[in-house]
Amino acid sequence: MTQILIFFPECTICDKINCMKSILDCFKQSKTLNALFLSNVFLSFHYALIIYINSSFLNNFFSETQISALYIIGSILNTLLLVNISKILNKIGNYRTAVYMIVFEALATIGIVMTDSHFLIGLYFTIHQIVIPVIAFNLDVFLESATQDEEKTGEVRSIFLTLSNVTFVLAPAVVAFLLIHNNFANVYWLSLVFMFPLYYLIKKYFKNTPNSTIEHIRLKETTLEYLKNKNLYNVFIANFLLQLFYAFMVVYTPLYLEKSMHFSWTEIGLMFTIMLLPFVIFEIPIGAMADKKYGEKEFLTVGFIIMGLSTMFISFVTVKIFWIWATILFITRIGASFVEVTTDSYFFKQVDQRKSDVISFYRITRPLAYIVAPILATVFLQFISFEYMFIMVGIFMVLGTRYSLALVDTK
């Protein structure tokens, strides 16, 4: 924690002590909250192990265009599911939905490894794409219910995100070790292991969670609610741009580094571990300071500027030097970490658990981004070479400042 706080010298010693005390208090609140934190770690480790290798694994069976199509199909289906998620939660409950989705995800992971059929691999990967965001949504609903003090929202959310992001830092190093011989199956088998403790925690701690009556998402009415509330609208667009950044970088950066820059997966895995460190370093102090001192607006704006400029710079790096690439990617994630924690903190200060229609609409940004990013990439690549696509992504991120500056700050 000391290492984290030295990045923020403007905070007083008292601020730093209070920040650490508040974080420790979050862990003491309840067993349920701790179970949620741990559940998020297991889900994140499962997802983090395979998220960056998916496109490379699929490239053994499909072309880049076909891979883009798989992401688009899975994201469209996931969007439709999230639009109707409130109906499902009201009928069978958040707990049972989470249990079913965990089982589906485990079976899909097994299926990916156990078959050589192009059709079945595509089918299981599509199921994986559909299910993961739903489980994340289930945890969101549980977390919102467990967080009663709105003044703690930023801290609780930042801890929730940071614990998850620790797994994203560690996972690429594990992948680098497992993929020495390009044996993708080992990675998928390991990711499957984390589904079992996740299933156990949900069954043990959330089986008797009372089900609130949740509003159905009515697309027209919910859209109008976002359009009328400019703060919701602007944070929605900000989150969509962040998810668009992730979609581009998750799908196309591994392919670019492997196919165009000719880095090995051992190098890429270690590079990604360094790249993801900002999510662990910055999100807890940023969340705490946004709650107590500054609000989210300033950090969100700075984050978009850092993301945009550093991503554009990628297009001009033509040398295969590990530390240059690791440094640039690290800087892009400094900006992303600022944006991630402040968008979530700002949004959840505007809504409560009963507004699952608003929450699910907000979470639609992720599958929407995985629809839009492959389409844009396919169009871009008809006119520009692969490396210049990063300039376009960077421009989109800089444009995010228009929406962050339009927010009414919480401080």
SULTA-V866540 format. One record per residue. RES is the residue in one small letter. PSI is psi in degrees with one decimal (none if undefined). NEAR is the number of other C-alpha atoms within 8 Angstrom. Layout:
BEGIN
RES|PSI|NEAR  RES|PSI|NEAR
END
This chain:
BEGIN
m|-36.7|5  t|-40.5|5  q|-34.9|6  i|-44.5|10  l|-21.3|10  i|-12.7|7  f|-8.8|6  f|69.7|7  p|-17.9|7  e|-15.6|4  c|140.2|8  t|166.9|7  i|-39.7|6  c|-41.1|7  d|-42.7|8  k|-43.0|10  i|-43.9|8  n|-36.7|8  c|-47.6|10  m|-39.7|9  k|-42.3|8  s|-39.0|9  i|-44.2|11  l|-37.2|8  d|-35.9|8  c|-37.8|9  f|-21.6|9  k|-7.6|7  q|-49.7|7  s|156.5|7  k|-33.7|7  t|-44.8|9  l|-41.5|11  n|-39.0|9  a|-36.7|10  l|-44.5|11  f|-45.8|11  l|-38.8|8  s|-41.7|12  n|-35.6|12  v|-46.4|11  f|-43.5|12  l|-42.8|11  s|-39.1|12  f|-42.5|14  h|-48.4|14  y|-41.4|10  a|-31.5|12  l|-31.0|16  i|-12.4|11  i|-39.4|8  y|-15.3|11  i|-11.5|10  n|-49.2|9  s|-37.5|12  s|-40.3|10  f|-47.5|9  l|-27.3|9  n|-14.9|10  n|-16.3|6  f|-24.2|7  f|155.7|10  s|169.9|7  e|-37.9|7  t|-42.0|8  q|-36.8|8  i|-44.7|12  s|-40.8|11  a|-39.8|9  l|-42.6|11  y|-40.1|13  i|-47.4|13  i|-49.2|10  g|-38.6|12  s|-35.8|14  i|-45.9|11  l|-39.1|9  n|-37.7|13  t|-45.1|11  l|-39.1|8  l|-43.1|9  l|-33.3|13  v|-32.3|13  n|11.2|10  i|-32.2|11  s|-37.9|15  k|-40.5|8  i|-44.3|10  l|-38.5|11  n|-30.3|12  k|-46.1|6  i|-8.5|8  g|156.1|10  n|-37.9|11  y|-52.3|11  r|-36.4|9  t|-44.7|12  a|-44.0|12  v|-47.1|11  y|-43.8|8  m|-38.0|12  i|-42.6|13  v|-45.4|8  f|-41.6|10  e|-40.2|12  a|-44.2|10  l|-38.6|8  a|-39.3|12  t|-43.9|14  i|-43.5|11  g|-40.5|11  i|-40.2|11  v|-32.3|9  m|-5.9|6  t|152.3|8  d|0.0|6  s|125.8|6  h|-42.4|8  f|-47.3|6  l|-38.0|11  i|-43.5|12  g|-40.3|9  l|-48.1|8  y|-37.4|12  f|-37.0|12  t|-42.8|12  i|-43.4|12  h|-44.9|11  q|-37.1|12  i|-41.1|13  v|-42.4|13  i|-48.7|11  p|-29.2|10  v|-42.3|11  i|-41.8|11  a|-38.1|8  f|-42.0|10  n|-44.7|12  l|-35.2|10  d|-44.7|8  v|-44.2|11  f|-43.1|9  l|-41.4|10  e|-37.1|10  s|-35.8|8  a|-16.4|8  t|98.2|10  q|-30.5|6  d|109.5|6  e|-27.7|7  e|-17.9|6  k|0.0|9  t|-47.8|13  g|-42.1|15  e|-46.6|14  v|-45.7|11  r|-39.3|12  s|-37.4|15  i|-44.4|12  f|-46.3|10  l|-41.6|10  t|-42.1|12  l|-39.6|12  s|-43.3|12  n|-23.5|12  v|-40.5|11  t|-34.8|12  f|-26.0|14  v|-43.1|15  l|-35.5|9  a|-45.7|12  p|-32.4|15  a|-39.3|12  v|-43.0|10  v|-41.1|12  a|-37.3|14  f|-43.3|8  l|-26.1|12  l|21.8|12  i|-37.1|9  h|22.4|5  n|38.5|7  n|87.4|9  f|-29.5|10  a|-38.4|7  n|-38.5|8  v|-44.2|13  y|-37.9|13  w|-42.4|11  l|-40.7|9  s|-34.0|13  l|-35.6|12  v|-35.8|9  f|-11.8|12  m|-28.6|13  f|-49.0|8  p|-29.7|10  l|-45.7|12  y|-43.5|10  y|-46.1|8  l|-42.7|11  i|-43.4|13  k|-39.0|9  k|-43.3|7  y|-14.9|9  f|5.6|10  k|-36.3|9  n|17.8|5  t|125.0|6  p|141.1|4  n|121.4|7  s|149.9|6  t|123.2|6  i|136.8|11  e|135.9|9  h|143.5|10  i|111.8|15  r|111.6|7  l|-45.6|7  k|-48.4|6  e|-41.0|8  t|-39.2|12  t|-43.3|8  l|-35.7|8  e|-40.4|8  y|-39.6|10  l|-34.0|9  k|-36.4|7  n|99.4|8  k|-30.1|9  n|-44.4|9  l|-42.6|11  y|-47.6|11  n|-37.3|12  v|-28.8|14  f|-48.1|10  i|-40.3|10  a|-44.2|12  n|-37.4|12  f|-42.7|12  l|-39.0|12  l|-46.0|12  q|-32.5|12  l|-41.6|13  f|-48.7|10  y|-43.1|8  a|-45.7|11  f|-48.3|13  m|-36.9|9  v|-41.7|10  v|-44.6|11  y|-25.1|9  t|-46.2|9  p|-41.7|14  l|-40.9|11  y|-44.6|11  l|-36.3|11  e|-48.5|12  k|-38.9|8  s|-43.5|7  m|-12.2|10  h|35.2|8  f|146.7|10  s|165.0|7  w|-24.2|11  t|-45.5|11  e|-42.7|10  i|-42.6|14  g|-45.6|13  l|-37.1|11  m|-42.1|11  f|-31.9|13  t|-45.8|14  i|-43.1|11  m|-38.1|14  l|-2.6|13  l|-35.9|12  p|-29.5|12  f|-30.3|14  v|-37.7|13  i|-41.6|8  f|-27.7|12  e|-38.4|16  i|-52.1|12  p|-34.9|10  i|-43.9|13  g|-42.3|15  a|-42.8|12  m|-33.3|10  a|-35.2|13  d|-44.8|15  k|-27.0|7  k|-51.5|7  y|-29.5|9  g|175.3|13  e|-25.7|14  k|-46.7|12  e|-45.9|9  f|-36.7|12  l|-43.5|14  t|-47.6|13  v|-39.5|10  g|-45.3|14  f|-38.8|16  i|-46.0|12  i|-46.4|12  m|-48.6|17  g|-51.1|15  l|-42.6|11  s|-34.8|13  t|-40.7|15  m|-35.7|14  f|-26.7|11  i|-37.1|11  s|-19.8|12  f|3.5|7  v|113.6|7  t|-1.9|6  v|147.1|5  k|76.9|8  i|117.7|6  f|-51.8|8  w|-29.6|6  i|-46.7|7  w|-41.6|11  a|-39.7|12  t|-46.2|10  i|-45.4|12  l|-36.0|12  f|-44.2|13  i|-39.2|12  t|-36.3|13  r|-18.3|14  i|-49.5|14  g|-43.3|14  a|-36.7|13  s|-38.5|13  f|-46.7|15  v|-41.6|15  e|-51.7|10  v|-34.4|15  t|-33.1|16  t|-45.1|13  d|-45.5|9  s|-46.5|14  y|-45.4|12  f|-47.6|10  f|-7.9|9  k|-13.0|9  q|-18.9|7  v|166.0|9  d|177.8|9  q|-25.7|8  r|-17.9|8  k|53.9|10  s|-23.5|14  d|-41.7|14  v|-40.0|10  i|-45.3|9  s|-35.6|14  f|-38.6|12  y|-41.1|8  r|-13.5|10  i|-18.3|11  t|-34.4|12  r|-56.0|10  p|-33.0|11  l|-41.1|12  a|-35.9|13  y|-8.0|14  i|-48.0|13  v|-43.4|10  a|-49.4|11  p|-34.8|13  i|-48.0|10  l|-41.5|8  a|-43.2|10  t|-41.2|10  v|-48.5|8  f|-44.0|9  l|-9.1|10  q|-20.4|6  f|-22.5|6  i|159.7|8  s|164.2|7  f|-46.4|7  e|-27.0|9  y|-8.0|9  m|-29.7|13  f|-26.7|12  i|-44.3|12  m|-42.2|9  v|-42.9|13  g|-38.7|14  i|-43.0|11  f|-40.0|10  m|-40.7|15  v|-37.2|12  l|-19.4|9  g|-24.1|13  t|-26.5|12  r|-37.4|7  y|-34.4|12  s|-38.7|13  l|-21.2|9  a|-8.9|8  l|144.5|11  v|115.6|6  d|154.7|7  t|-4.5|6  k|none|7
END
